[in-house]
Amino acid sequence: MAGKRIVNAYKNLDKNQAYALKDAVKIVKENATAKFDETIDLAINLGVDPKHADQMVRGVCPLPHGNGKKVRVAVFAQGEKADEAKAAGADIVGAENLVDSILSGKIDFDRCIATPDMMGMAGRVARVLGPKGLMPNPKLGTVTVDVATAVAKAKAGEVQYRVEKNGIVHAGVAKASFSEDKIYDNAKAFIEAIIKAKPQAVKGTYMKKVSISSTMGVGVKVDTSAL
């Protein structure tokens, strides 16, 4: 079935053509016909070399309509800040007990936040959280005294991004069940965030290729000249 779906999708798609973002969104949504709610992904090929620290592209992007994913949030906090995190909707809030849970291999969360005074404790699980991209980081807004806002943003569908070693940055920006307008708004917001994150050290073409696809669908090239 998947093979047949791909063949049918290509019937209405010129693989060599780069489409305006709005048109690309329309094509992807129309071809997202799986029996589950597919994720709409953006992949952006950048003219950067992540091996150089001054060419690293990393940050967070709030999406106007969220990304449709339920985000589980863990917070390293205690006392009043722990209460604030719980009130904001954090799924897991702890200190020593959270460290023990992570070290035992239990990682039931997608985002980890910490108050500055808890970073020493969070550092004890850095070797576990780091490779998974879950280590709290001030640059990503996940080390903060304002845990309530950080939790709320994570729950609202804020996406984190980090360029991979091959120069590609990608993110799930919506669900196929979203309207075309909402998918477009989210995709546009993510692309704009990547443009704004351009390192000063980068020379030449920064945004080389952009493609949008659904989980089971084909990739559709986006015209970068119009972005």
PAGULUM-320456 format. One record per atom (N, C-alpha, C): residue in three letters; atom name; residue number from 1; x negated, y negated, z. Coordinates in steps of 0.05 Angstrom, whole numbers. Each point is the difference from the previous one (the first is absolute). Layout:
BEGIN
REC    r   a    k       x       y       z
REC  ALA  CA  NUM       X       Y       Z
...
This chain:
BEGIN
REC    r   a    k       x       y       z
REC  MET   N    1     -16      24       0
REC  MET  CA    1      16     -24       0
REC  MET   C    1     -17     -25       0
REC  ALA   N    2     -21       1      17
REC  ALA  CA    2     -17     -24       1
REC  ALA   C    2     -13      -6     -27
REC  GLY   N    3      -9      21     -14
REC  GLY  CA    3     -13      -3     -26
REC  GLY   C    3      20     -12     -20
REC  LYS   N    4      25      10       1
REC  LYS  CA    4      20     -11     -19
REC  LYS   C    4       6     -29       6
REC  ARG   N    5       0      -7      26
REC  ARG  CA    5       6     -27       8
REC  ARG   C    5     -22     -19     -10
REC  ILE   N    6     -24       9       1
REC  ILE  CA    6     -23     -17      -9
REC  ILE   C    6       2      -4     -30
REC  VAL   N    7       6      22     -15
REC  VAL  CA    7       3      -1     -29
REC  VAL   C    7      22     -20      -7
REC  ASN   N    8      23       1      13
REC  ASN  CA    8      22     -18      -5
REC  ASN   C    8      -8     -29       6
REC  ALA   N    9     -15      -4      21
REC  ALA  CA    9      -8     -27       8
REC  ALA   C    9     -18     -12     -22
REC  TYR   N   10     -18      16     -11
REC  TYR  CA   10     -18     -10     -20
REC  TYR   C   10      13      -6     -27
REC  LYS   N   11      25      11      -4
REC  LYS  CA   11      14      -6     -24
REC  LYS   C   11       7     -30      -2
REC  ASN   N   12       4     -12      24
REC  ASN  CA   12       8     -28       1
REC  ASN   C   12     -23     -18       8
REC  LEU   N   13     -24      11      -1
REC  LEU  CA   13     -23     -15      10
REC  LEU   C   13     -23       1     -20
REC  ASP   N   14     -11     -23      -6
REC  ASP  CA   14     -24      -2     -16
REC  ASP   C   14     -24       0      20
REC  LYS   N   15     -15      22       0
REC  LYS  CA   15     -21       3      20
REC  LYS   C   15     -22     -21      -4
REC  ASN   N   16      -3     -11     -23
REC  ASN  CA   16     -21     -19      -6
REC  ASN   C   16       9     -29       5
REC  GLN   N   17      25      -4       5
REC  GLN  CA   17      10     -27       4
REC  GLN   C   17       0      -8      29
REC  ALA   N   18      -7     -26       5
REC  ALA  CA   18       1     -11      27
REC  ALA   C   18      26     -17       1
REC  TYR   N   19      17       6      19
REC  TYR  CA   19      26     -13       2
REC  TYR   C   19       0     -22      21
REC  ALA   N   20      17     -19      -4
REC  ALA  CA   20       4     -21      21
REC  ALA   C   20      10      15      25
REC  LEU   N   21      -7     -10      23
REC  LEU  CA   21       6      13      25
REC  LEU   C   21      29       7       3
REC  LYS   N   22      18     -18      -7
REC  LYS  CA   22      29       5       3
REC  LYS   C   22       8      23     -19
REC  ASP   N   23     -11       1     -24
REC  ASP  CA   23       7      22     -18
REC  ASP   C   23     -11      26       9
REC  ALA   N   24     -25       0      12
REC  ALA  CA   24     -12      24      10
REC  ALA   C   24      16      11      23
REC  VAL   N   25      10     -17      17
REC  VAL  CA   25      16       8      23
REC  VAL   C   25      26      14     -11
REC  LYS   N   26      12     -11     -20
REC  LYS  CA   26      25      11     -11
REC  LYS   C   26      -5      28     -11
REC  ILE   N   27     -23       4     -14
REC  ILE  CA   27      -6      26     -12
REC  ILE   C   27      -5      20      22
REC  VAL   N   28     -15      -7      20
REC  VAL  CA   28      -7      18      22
REC  VAL   C   28      25       8      16
REC  LYS   N   29      17     -19       6
REC  LYS  CA   29      25       6      15
REC  LYS   C   29      18      19     -17
REC  GLU   N   30       3      -6     -25
REC  GLU  CA   30      17      17     -17
REC  GLU   C   30      -9      29      -2
REC  ASN   N   31     -27       4       2
REC  ASN  CA   31     -11      27      -3
REC  ASN   C   31      -4      14      27
REC  ALA   N   32       7     -14      22
REC  ALA  CA   32      -3      13      26
REC  ALA   C   32      26      16       6
REC  THR   N   33       0      24     -11
REC  THR  CA   33      24      17       1
REC  THR   C   33      -3      25      17
REC  ALA   N   34     -20       1      17
REC  ALA  CA   34      -4      23      18
REC  ALA   C   34      23       2      20
REC  LYS   N   35       3      23      13
REC  LYS  CA   35      22       4      19
REC  LYS   C   35      -5     -13      27
REC  PHE   N   36     -23     -13       3
REC  PHE  CA   36      -6     -15      25
REC  PHE   C   36      -5     -29      -7
REC  ASP   N   37       0     -17      20
REC  ASP  CA   37      -5     -29      -5
REC  ASP   C   37     -30      -5      -4
REC  GLU   N   38      -8      -1     -25
REC  GLU  CA   38     -28      -3      -6
REC  GLU   C   38     -12     -27       9
REC  THR   N   39     -25       0       6
REC  THR  CA   39     -15     -24       8
REC  THR   C   39     -10     -14     -26
REC  ILE   N   40       3     -26       0
REC  ILE  CA   40     -11     -15     -23
REC  ILE   C   40     -28     -10       8
REC  ASP   N   41     -20       8     -15
REC  ASP  CA   41     -28      -5       6
REC  ASP   C   41     -12     -20     -20
REC  LEU   N   42     -17     -17      11
REC  LEU  CA   42     -16     -18     -17
REC  LEU   C   42     -29       8       3
REC  ALA   N   43     -14       1     -22
REC  ALA  CA   43     -29       6       0
REC  ALA   C   43     -13     -22     -15
REC  ILE   N   44     -20     -13      13
REC  ILE  CA   44     -14     -23     -13
REC  ILE   C   44     -30       6      -1
REC  ASN   N   45     -10      -1     -24
REC  ASN  CA   45     -29       5      -4
REC  ASN   C   45     -14     -27       0
REC  LEU   N   46     -18      -4      20
REC  LEU  CA   46     -13     -26       3
REC  LEU   C   46     -29       1      -9
REC  GLY   N   47     -10     -22      -9
REC  GLY  CA   47     -28      -3      -8
REC  GLY   C   47     -17      -7      24
REC  VAL   N   48       0      18      19
REC  VAL  CA   48     -16      -4      24
REC  VAL   C   48     -17      25       6
REC  ASP   N   49     -21      -4      15
REC  ASP  CA   49     -17      23       9
REC  ASP   C   49       2       1      31
REC  PRO   N   50      18      17      10
REC  PRO  CA   50       4       1      29
REC  PRO   C   50     -24       8      17
REC  LYS   N   51     -21       9     -14
REC  LYS  CA   51     -25       7      15
REC  LYS   C   51     -12     -25      12
REC  HIS   N   52       6     -23     -12
REC  HIS  CA   52     -10     -26      10
REC  HIS   C   52      21     -12      18
REC  ALA   N   53      -8      -6      24
REC  ALA  CA   53      19     -10      20
REC  ALA   C   53      15     -26      -9
REC  ASP   N   54     -14     -16     -16
REC  ASP  CA   54      12     -25      -9
REC  ASP   C   54      19       4     -24
REC  GLN   N   55       4      25      -8
REC  GLN  CA   55      19       6     -21
REC  GLN   C   55      23      18      10
REC  MET   N   56       2       3      26
REC  MET  CA   56      20      17      11
REC  MET   C   56      27     -14      -1
REC  VAL   N   57      21      14      -9
REC  VAL  CA   57      27     -12      -1
REC  VAL   C   57      17      17      19
REC  ARG   N   58       9     -14      21
REC  ARG  CA   58      15      14      21
REC  ARG   C   58      18     -20      14
REC  GLY   N   59      24       9       7
REC  GLY  CA   59      18     -18      14
REC  GLY   C   59      27      12       4
REC  VAL   N   60      20     -17       6
REC  VAL  CA   60      27       9       4
REC  VAL   C   60      18     -18     -18
REC  CYS   N   61      23      12      -7
REC  CYS  CA   61      19     -15     -17
REC  CYS   C   61      28       5       9
REC  PRO   N   62      14     -21      10
REC  PRO  CA   62      28       3       7
REC  PRO   C   62      16       2     -26
REC  LEU   N   63      18      19      -2
REC  LEU  CA   63      17       3     -23
REC  LEU   C   63      27     -12       5
REC  PRO   N   64      11     -16     -18
REC  PRO  CA   64      25     -14       4
REC  PRO   C   64      23      18       8
REC  HIS   N   65       0      25     -10
REC  HIS  CA   65      22      18       5
REC  HIS   C   65      -9      26      14
REC  GLY   N   66     -24      -1      12
REC  GLY  CA   66     -10      25      13
REC  GLY   C   66      -7      20     -21
REC  ASN   N   67     -12      23       8
REC  ASN  CA   67      -7      20     -20
REC  ASN   C   67      17      25       2
REC  GLY   N   68      21      -1      17
REC  GLY  CA   68      19      22       2
REC  GLY   C   68     -11      23      16
REC  LYS   N   69     -23      -2      11
REC  LYS  CA   69     -12      21      15
REC  LYS   C   69       3      -5      30
REC  LYS   N   70       7      21      15
REC  LYS  CA   70       1      -2      29
REC  LYS   C   70     -28       1      11
REC  VAL   N   71      -8     -21      13
REC  VAL  CA   71     -28      -2      10
REC  VAL   C   71       0       5      30
REC  ARG   N   72     -16      20       8
REC  ARG  CA   72      -3       6      29
REC  ARG   C   72     -24     -15      10
REC  VAL   N   73       4     -14      22
REC  VAL  CA   73     -20     -18      10
REC  VAL   C   73      -9       8      29
REC  ALA   N   74     -27       2       3
REC  ALA  CA   74     -11       5      26
REC  ALA   C   74     -14     -25      10
REC  VAL   N   75       1      -6      26
REC  VAL  CA   75     -13     -24      10
REC  VAL   C   75     -16       6      25
REC  PHE   N   76     -25      -9       0
REC  PHE  CA   76     -17       2      24
REC  PHE   C   76       6     -26      16
REC  ALA   N   77      14       3      22
REC  ALA  CA   77       6     -23      17
REC  ALA   C   77       8      10      27
REC  GLN   N   78       0     -18      19
REC  GLN  CA   78       9       7      27
REC  GLN   C   78      13     -25      13
REC  GLY   N   79      15       6      21
REC  GLY  CA   79      13     -22      14
REC  GLY   C   79      21     -14     -16
REC  GLU   N   80       0     -26       1
REC  GLU  CA   80      19     -17     -14
REC  GLU   C   80      -1       4     -30
REC  LYS   N   81     -24       3     -11
REC  LYS  CA   81      -2       3     -29
REC  LYS   C   81      11      27      -9
REC  ALA   N   82      -2      20      17
REC  ALA  CA   82      12      26      -6
REC  ALA   C   82      31      -2      -2
REC  ASP   N   83      11     -16      19
REC  ASP  CA   83      29      -4       0
REC  ASP   C   83       8     -15     -25
REC  GLU   N   84     -16     -20      -9
REC  GLU  CA   84       7     -15     -24
REC  GLU   C   84       0      18     -24
REC  ALA   N   85     -20      18      -1
REC  ALA  CA   85      -2      18     -23
REC  ALA   C   85      24      19      -2
REC  LYS   N   86       8      10      23
REC  LYS  CA   86      23      18       1
REC  LYS   C   86      25     -15      -8
REC  ALA   N   87       3     -24      10
REC  ALA  CA   87      24     -16      -7
REC  ALA   C   87       1      -6     -30
REC  ALA   N   88     -23      -2     -13
REC  ALA  CA   88      -1      -7     -28
REC  ALA   C   88       5      25     -18
REC  GLY   N   89       1      23      13
REC  GLY  CA   89       6      24     -15
REC  GLY   C   89     -24      19      -5
REC  ALA   N   90     -22      -4      14
REC  ALA  CA   90     -23      19      -3
REC  ALA   C   90       9      28       7
REC  ASP   N   91     -10      19     -15
REC  ASP  CA   91       7      28       5
REC  ASP   C   91     -16      13      22
REC  ILE   N   92     -25      -8       3
REC  ILE  CA   92     -17      11      20
REC  ILE   C   92     -16     -23      13
REC  VAL   N   93       0      -2      26
REC  VAL  CA   93     -15     -21      14
REC  VAL   C   93     -15      14      22
REC  GLY   N   94     -26      -6       2
REC  GLY  CA   94     -16      14      21
REC  GLY   C   94     -28     -12       2
REC  ALA   N   95     -15      13      17
REC  ALA  CA   95     -27      -7       6
REC  ALA   C   95     -17      25       0
REC  GLU   N   96      -8       9      24
REC  GLU  CA   96     -16      25       3
REC  GLU   C   96      15      24     -12
REC  ASN   N   97      26       0       5
REC  ASN  CA   97      17      23     -11
REC  ASN   C   97       0       0     -30
REC  LEU   N   98      -1     -23     -13
REC  LEU  CA   98       0      -2     -29
REC  LEU   C   98     -27      10     -11
REC  VAL   N   99     -21      -7      14
REC  VAL  CA   99     -27      10      -8
REC  VAL   C   99       0      30       1
REC  ASP   N  100      10      11      23
REC  ASP  CA  100       0      30       3
REC  ASP   C  100      16      13     -22
REC  SER   N  101      23     -12      -7
REC  SER  CA  101      17      11     -20
REC  SER   C  101     -13       1     -27
REC  ILE   N  102     -14     -22      -7
REC  ILE  CA  102     -14      -2     -26
REC  ILE   C  102     -23      20      -1
REC  LEU   N  103     -15       2      21
REC  LEU  CA  103     -23      18       1
REC  LEU   C  103       8      29      -2
REC  SER   N  104      25       6       9
REC  SER  CA  104      11      27      -2
REC  SER   C  104      10       6     -28
REC  GLY   N  105      -1     -20     -17
REC  GLY  CA  105       9       4     -28
REC  GLY   C  105      28      -8      -6
REC  LYS   N  106      14     -11      20
REC  LYS  CA  106      27      -9      -4
REC  LYS   C  106       1     -29      -9
REC  ILE   N  107       5      -4     -25
REC  ILE  CA  107       1     -27     -11
REC  ILE   C  107      28      -3     -14
REC  ASP   N  108      19      -7      16
REC  ASP  CA  108      28      -3     -10
REC  ASP   C  108       7     -29      -7
REC  PHE   N  109     -18     -14     -14
REC  PHE  CA  109       5     -28      -7
REC  PHE   C  109     -14      -7     -26
REC  ASP   N  110      11     -22     -12
REC  ASP  CA  110     -11      -9     -26
REC  ASP   C  110     -16     -26       3
REC  ARG   N  111       3     -14      22
REC  ARG  CA  111     -13     -25       5
REC  ARG   C  111      -8      -1      29
REC  CYS   N  112     -24     -10       6
REC  CYS  CA  112      -9      -2      28
REC  CYS   C  112      -8     -29       6
REC  ILE   N  113      11     -10      22
REC  ILE  CA  113      -5     -28       8
REC  ILE   C  113     -12       1      28
REC  ALA   N  114     -16     -20       6
REC  ALA  CA  114     -12      -1      27
REC  ALA   C  114      -3     -29       9
REC  THR   N  115       3      -5      26
REC  THR  CA  115      -6     -26      11
REC  THR   C  115     -30      -2       2
REC  PRO   N  116     -12     -24      -1
REC  PRO  CA  116     -29      -3       1
REC  PRO   C  116     -13      14      24
REC  ASP   N  117      13      -1      23
REC  ASP  CA  117     -12      11      24
REC  ASP   C  117       0      31      -1
REC  MET   N  118      14      12     -19
REC  MET  CA  118       2      29      -2
REC  MET   C  118     -18      11     -21
REC  MET   N  119     -16     -17     -13
REC  MET  CA  119     -16      10     -22
REC  MET   C  119     -23      18       9
REC  GLY   N  120      -9      -3      24
REC  GLY  CA  120     -20      18      11
REC  GLY   C  120      11      28       1
REC  MET   N  121      25       2       9
REC  MET  CA  121      13      26       2
REC  MET   C  121       6      11     -28
REC  ALA   N  122       9     -17     -18
REC  ALA  CA  122       6       9     -27
REC  ALA   C  122     -26       9     -14
REC  GLY   N  123     -22     -12       7
REC  GLY  CA  123     -25       7     -12
REC  GLY   C  123      -8      29       5
REC  ARG   N  124      11      12      21
REC  ARG  CA  124      -6      28       7
REC  ARG   C  124      12      19     -21
REC  VAL   N  125      19     -10     -15
REC  VAL  CA  125      12      18     -21
REC  VAL   C  125      -5     -11     -28
REC  ALA   N  126     -20     -18      -2
REC  ALA  CA  126      -6     -12     -26
REC  ALA   C  126      -9      21     -21
REC  ARG   N  127     -14      20       9
REC  ARG  CA  127      -9      21     -19
REC  ARG   C  127      23      16     -11
REC  VAL   N  128      22       0      15
REC  VAL  CA  128      24      15     -10
REC  VAL   C  128      18     -19     -17
REC  LEU   N  129       4     -24      10
REC  LEU  CA  129      18     -18     -14
REC  LEU   C  129     -12     -14     -24
REC  GLY   N  130     -27      -5       2
REC  GLY  CA  130     -13     -14     -22
REC  GLY   C  130       3      13     -27
REC  PRO   N  131      -7      25      -3
REC  PRO  CA  131       2      13     -26
REC  PRO   C  131      29       1     -11
REC  LYS   N  132      19      -2      18
REC  LYS  CA  132      28       1      -9
REC  LYS   C  132      11     -28      -5
REC  GLY   N  133     -17     -21       3
REC  GLY  CA  133       9     -27      -5
REC  GLY   C  133      19     -10      21
REC  LEU   N  134      -1      11      24
REC  LEU  CA  134      18      -7      22
REC  LEU   C  134     -12     -16      22
REC  MET   N  135     -26      -5      -1
REC  MET  CA  135     -14     -14      22
REC  MET   C  135      10     -29       1
REC  PRO   N  136       8     -10      23
REC  PRO  CA  136       8     -28       3
REC  PRO   C  136     -22     -18     -10
REC  ASN   N  137       7     -22     -14
REC  ASN  CA  137     -20     -18     -12
REC  ASN   C  137      11     -28       1
REC  PRO   N  138     -16     -19      11
REC  PRO  CA  138      10     -28       2
REC  PRO   C  138       6     -12     -28
REC  LYS   N  139     -15       8     -21
REC  LYS  CA  139       5     -10     -27
REC  LYS   C  139      27       8     -11
REC  LEU   N  140      11      22      11
REC  LEU  CA  140      25      10     -10
REC  LEU   C  140      23      -8      18
REC  GLY   N  141      -6     -15      21
REC  GLY  CA  141      20      -9      18
REC  GLY   C  141       9      22      20
REC  THR   N  142     -16      22       1
REC  THR  CA  142       8      21      18
REC  THR   C  142     -15       0      27
REC  VAL   N  143     -17     -20       4
REC  VAL  CA  143     -11      -6      26
REC  VAL   C  143      10     -28       7
REC  THR   N  144      18      -1      19
REC  THR  CA  144      14     -26       5
REC  THR   C  144      13       0      28
REC  VAL   N  145       2     -23      11
REC  VAL  CA  145      15      -3      25
REC  VAL   C  145      30      -1      -6
REC  ASP   N  146       7      -7     -24
REC  ASP  CA  146      28      -1      -8
REC  ASP   C  146       9      27     -11
REC  VAL   N  147       2      19      17
REC  VAL  CA  147       6      27      -9
REC  VAL   C  147      29       2     -11
REC  ALA   N  148      18     -15      11
REC  ALA  CA  148      28       1      -9
REC  ALA   C  148       2      -7     -30
REC  THR   N  149     -14     -22      -8
REC  THR  CA  149       1      -8     -28
REC  THR   C  149     -13      21     -18
REC  ALA   N  150     -23      11       9
REC  ALA  CA  150     -15      20     -15
REC  ALA   C  150      18      25      -4
REC  VAL   N  151      13       8      21
REC  VAL  CA  151      18      24      -2
REC  VAL   C  151      23      -6     -20
REC  ALA   N  152      12     -24       3
REC  ALA  CA  152      22      -7     -17
REC  ALA   C  152      -8      -1     -29
REC  LYS   N  153     -23     -11      -6
REC  LYS  CA  153     -10      -1     -28
REC  LYS   C  153      -4      28     -11
REC  ALA   N  154     -12      17      16
REC  ALA  CA  154      -6      28      -9
REC  ALA   C  154      27      14      -6
REC  LYS   N  155      19      -4      18
REC  LYS  CA  155      26      13      -3
REC  LYS   C  155      15     -10     -24
REC  ALA   N  156      -5     -26      -7
REC  ALA  CA  156      14     -13     -22
REC  ALA   C  156     -10       9     -28
REC  GLY   N  157     -22      15       0
REC  GLY  CA  157     -11       9     -26
REC  GLY   C  157     -24     -14     -10
REC  GLU   N  158     -15     -13      18
REC  GLU  CA  158     -25     -13      -8
REC  GLU   C  158     -19      22      -8
REC  VAL   N  159     -13      -3     -23
REC  VAL  CA  159     -19      21      -9
REC  VAL   C  159     -29      -9       3
REC  GLN   N  160     -17      18       8
REC  GLN  CA  160     -28      -5       1
REC  GLN   C  160     -13      10     -26
REC  TYR   N  161     -21     -13      -8
REC  TYR  CA  161     -14       9     -24
REC  TYR   C  161     -30      -2       3
REC  ARG   N  162     -14      17     -13
REC  ARG  CA  162     -29       0       0
REC  ARG   C  162     -10      12     -26
REC  VAL   N  163     -18     -14     -14
REC  VAL  CA  163     -10       9     -25
REC  VAL   C  163     -16      26       4
REC  GLU   N  164       4      19     -18
REC  GLU  CA  164     -15      25       2
REC  GLU   C  164     -27      -3     -14
REC  LYS   N  165     -18      20       4
REC  LYS  CA  165     -27      -3     -11
REC  LYS   C  165      -1      -2     -30
REC  ASN   N  166      22       9     -14
REC  ASN  CA  166       0      -3     -29
REC  ASN   C  166      13     -26      -9
REC  GLY   N  167       5     -18      19
REC  GLY  CA  167      10     -26      -7
REC  GLY   C  167      30      -2      -2
REC  ILE   N  168      15      21       8
REC  ILE  CA  168      29       0      -2
REC  ILE   C  168      13      -5      27
REC  VAL   N  169      20     -17       0
REC  VAL  CA  169      16      -5      24
REC  VAL   C  169      29       7      -8
REC  HIS   N  170      13      15      18
REC  HIS  CA  170      28       8      -7
REC  HIS   C  170      17       0      25
REC  ALA   N  171      26      -1      -4
REC  ALA  CA  171      19       0      22
REC  ALA   C  171      28       8     -10
REC  GLY   N  172      15      12      18
REC  GLY  CA  172      28       5      -5
REC  GLY   C  172      15     -25       7
REC  VAL   N  173      13     -12     -20
REC  VAL  CA  173      12     -26       5
REC  VAL   C  173      31       0       1
REC  ALA   N  174      12      23      -6
REC  ALA  CA  174      29       1       1
REC  ALA   C  174       9      29      -3
REC  LYS   N  175      26       4       0
REC  LYS  CA  175      12      26      -6
REC  LYS   C  175      16      -3     -26
REC  ALA   N  176       3      22     -14
REC  ALA  CA  176      15       0     -25
REC  ALA   C  176      29      -9       3
REC  SER   N  177      11       4      24
REC  SER  CA  177      27      -7       6
REC  SER   C  177       4     -31       2
REC  PHE   N  178     -22     -14       3
REC  PHE  CA  178       1     -30       1
REC  PHE   C  178      11     -10     -27
REC  SER   N  179      12     -23       0
REC  SER  CA  179       8     -13     -25
REC  SER   C  179     -25      -9     -15
REC  GLU   N  180       3      -4     -26
REC  GLU  CA  180     -23      -9     -17
REC  GLU   C  180     -11     -26      11
REC  ASP   N  181      17     -18       8
REC  ASP  CA  181      -9     -26      11
REC  ASP   C  181     -17       3      25
REC  LYS   N  182       9      18      18
REC  LYS  CA  182     -16       4      25
REC  LYS   C  182     -26      13      -6
REC  ILE   N  183      -1      19     -18
REC  ILE  CA  183     -25      13      -7
REC  ILE   C  183     -19     -21     -12
REC  TYR   N  184      11     -16     -18
REC  TYR  CA  184     -16     -21     -13
REC  TYR   C  184     -11     -20      21
REC  ASP   N  185      17      -9      18
REC  ASP  CA  185      -9     -19      21
REC  ASP   C  185     -23      12      16
REC  ASN   N  186       3      25       8
REC  ASN  CA  186     -21      13      16
REC  ASN   C  186     -26       3     -15
REC  ALA   N  187       3      10     -25
REC  ALA  CA  187     -24       4     -17
REC  ALA   C  187     -14     -27      -5
REC  LYS   N  188      15     -20      -6
REC  LYS  CA  188     -11     -27      -4
REC  LYS   C  188     -15     -10      25
REC  ALA   N  189      12       4      23
REC  ALA  CA  189     -12      -9      25
REC  ALA   C  189     -26      15       5
REC  PHE   N  190      -1      26      -6
REC  PHE  CA  190     -25      15       4
REC  PHE   C  190     -22      -9     -19
REC  ILE   N  191       7      -4     -25
REC  ILE  CA  191     -19      -9     -20
REC  ILE   C  191     -12     -27       8
REC  GLU   N  192      18     -18       8
REC  GLU  CA  192      -9     -27       9
REC  GLU   C  192     -18       2      24
REC  ALA   N  193       5      18      18
REC  ALA  CA  193     -17       3      24
REC  ALA   C  193     -28       9      -9
REC  ILE   N  194      -1      18     -19
REC  ILE  CA  194     -26      10     -10
REC  ILE   C  194     -15     -22     -14
REC  ILE   N  195      14     -17     -16
REC  ILE  CA  195     -13     -22     -13
REC  ILE   C  195     -12     -20      20
REC  LYS   N  196      16      -6      21
REC  LYS  CA  196      -9     -18      21
REC  LYS   C  196     -24      11      15
REC  ALA   N  197      -2      27       1
REC  ALA  CA  197     -22      12      15
REC  ALA   C  197     -26       3     -16
REC  LYS   N  198      -1     -12     -24
REC  LYS  CA  198     -24       2     -16
REC  LYS   C  198     -25     -11      14
REC  PRO   N  199     -20      16       3
REC  PRO  CA  199     -25      -9      13
REC  PRO   C  199     -14     -21     -17
REC  GLN   N  200     -12     -19      13
REC  GLN  CA  200     -14     -21     -14
REC  GLN   C  200     -24      11     -16
REC  ALA   N  201     -11      22      10
REC  ALA  CA  201     -24      11     -13
REC  ALA   C  201       6      14     -27
REC  VAL   N  202      25       4      -6
REC  VAL  CA  202       8      15     -24
REC  VAL   C  202      -1     -19     -24
REC  LYS   N  203     -15       9     -20
REC  LYS  CA  203      -2     -15     -25
REC  LYS   C  203      13      16     -23
REC  GLY   N  204       8     -13     -21
REC  GLY  CA  204      12      14     -22
REC  GLY   C  204      29       7       5
REC  THR   N  205      11      19     -14
REC  THR  CA  205      28       8       2
REC  THR   C  205       5      13      27
REC  TYR   N  206      18     -11      15
REC  TYR  CA  206       6      11      27
REC  TYR   C  206      22      22      -2
REC  MET   N  207      22      -6     -12
REC  MET  CA  207      22      19      -3
REC  MET   C  207      -1      13     -27
REC  LYS   N  208     -11      24      -2
REC  LYS  CA  208      -5      13     -26
REC  LYS   C  208      25      14     -10
REC  LYS   N  209      12      17      16
REC  LYS  CA  209      23      15      -8
REC  LYS   C  209      21       1      22
REC  VAL   N  210      25       0      -7
REC  VAL  CA  210      21       4      20
REC  VAL   C  210      20      20     -12
REC  SER   N  211       8      19      16
REC  SER  CA  211      21      19      -9
REC  SER   C  211      19       5      22
REC  ILE   N  212      25       6      -7
REC  ILE  CA  212      21       5      19
REC  ILE   C  212      13      27      -7
REC  SER   N  213       6      15      20
REC  SER  CA  213      12      27      -5
REC  SER   C  213      17       8      24
REC  SER   N  214      16      21      -4
REC  SER  CA  214      15      12      22
REC  SER   C  214     -14      26       7
REC  THR   N  215       7      12      22
REC  THR  CA  215     -14      24      10
REC  THR   C  215      -2      22     -22
REC  MET   N  216      22       5     -14
REC  MET  CA  216       0      21     -20
REC  MET   C  216       0     -10     -28
REC  GLY   N  217      -3     -26      -3
REC  GLY  CA  217       2     -12     -27
REC  GLY   C  217     -27      -7     -12
REC  VAL   N  218       1     -11     -24
REC  VAL  CA  218     -24      -7     -15
REC  VAL   C  218      -9     -29       8
REC  GLY   N  219     -25      -5      -4
REC  GLY  CA  219     -11     -26       6
REC  GLY   C  219       6     -19     -23
REC  VAL   N  220       9     -24       6
REC  VAL  CA  220       6     -20     -21
REC  VAL   C  220     -19     -23       4
REC  LYS   N  221     -15      -6     -22
REC  LYS  CA  221     -19     -22       1
REC  LYS   C  221      14     -27       2
REC  VAL   N  222     -11     -18      17
REC  VAL  CA  222      11     -26       4
REC  VAL   C  222     -19     -21     -14
REC  ASP   N  223      11     -19     -13
REC  ASP  CA  223     -15     -20     -14
REC  ASP   C  223     -13     -19      21
REC  THR   N  224     -26       2       3
REC  THR  CA  224     -14     -17      20
REC  THR   C  224      -1     -29      -8
REC  SER   N  225       1      -6     -26
REC  SER  CA  225      -3     -27      -9
REC  SER   C  225      24     -17      10
REC  ALA   N  226      22      13       6
REC  ALA  CA  226      24     -15       8
REC  ALA   C  226       3      -2      30
REC  LEU   N  227     -19      11      15
REC  LEU  CA  227       2       1      29
REC  LEU   C  227     -12     -26      11
